[in-house]
Amino acid sequence: VLSAISGVSKRIKEVAQTYKPLFGGEHFLTGKEVCERLYISPRTLQDYRDKGIIPYTQFAGKILYKESEIERILKNNYREKDKMKMEY
């Protein structure tokens, strides 16, 4: 019983750390999360913001990104394998 309680407690802590509430039906990501998803550096993310490539919102000094916008950007820039050129 104690091990079951310990397991449930551990899972609750994991969920609490990764929980992202919806705001207007939308999930928002931090810059760190966007960098991890896109495999880019914070500086590259800043360049994308400056160039208008990635939309964002700023509130109380925090910059946030709509998860749906990041997914849209990935989908729109996806290239099929046979359409890509191999360059060496």
C-alpha positions in Angstrom: 0.0 0.0 0.0 2.8 2.4 0.9 4.6 1.8 -2.4 1.3 2.5 -4.3 0.8 5.7 -2.4 4.4 6.7 -3.1 3.9 5.9 -6.8 0.8 8.1 -6.9 2.5 10.9 -5.1 5.4 10.8 -7.5 3.0 10.9 -10.5 1.1 13.8 -9.0 4.4 15.7 -8.7 5.3 14.9 -12.3 2.0 16.1 -13.6 2.1 19.3 -11.5 5.5 20.2 -12.9 4.5 19.7 -16.5 0.9 21.0 -16.3 0.0 23.8 -18.7 -3.3 25.4 -18.2 -5.3 26.6 -21.1 -5.8 30.3 -21.7 -8.6 30.9 -24.1 -8.4 27.3 -25.2 -4.7 27.6 -26.1 -1.6 26.1 -24.6 1.4 28.5 -24.4 5.1 27.5 -24.4 8.1 29.2 -22.9 11.1 30.1 -25.0 13.0 27.2 -23.5 10.3 24.8 -24.5 10.2 26.2 -28.1 14.0 25.9 -28.3 13.8 22.3 -27.2 11.0 21.4 -29.7 12.7 23.2 -32.6 16.3 22.2 -31.7 17.4 25.8 -31.8 19.3 28.1 -29.5 17.7 31.0 -27.6 19.6 33.4 -29.9 18.1 31.8 -33.0 14.6 32.0 -31.4 15.2 35.7 -30.7 16.2 36.2 -34.4 13.0 34.4 -35.5 11.0 36.8 -33.3 12.8 39.8 -34.6 12.2 38.7 -38.2 8.5 37.9 -37.6 9.0 34.2 -38.3 7.5 33.1 -35.0 4.6 35.0 -33.5 4.7 35.6 -29.7 3.0 37.4 -26.9 4.7 39.3 -24.1 3.0 39.6 -20.7 4.6 40.8 -17.4 8.0 40.5 -18.9 7.6 36.9 -20.1 7.5 36.0 -23.7 5.2 33.1 -24.6 4.4 31.3 -27.8 1.2 29.6 -28.8 1.7 25.9 -29.1 -0.6 25.7 -32.1 1.5 28.4 -34.0 4.7 26.4 -33.4 3.0 23.2 -34.7 1.7 25.2 -37.7 5.2 26.5 -38.5 6.6 23.0 -38.3 3.8 21.6 -40.5 4.1 24.4 -43.1 7.9 23.9 -43.4 7.9 20.1 -43.5 9.6 18.7 -46.6 9.1 15.2 -47.8 12.2 13.0 -48.1 12.0 12.7 -51.9 11.7 16.5 -52.3 14.9 17.1 -50.3 18.3 17.3 -52.1 21.2 15.5 -50.6 24.1 18.0 -50.4 27.6 17.0 -49.5 
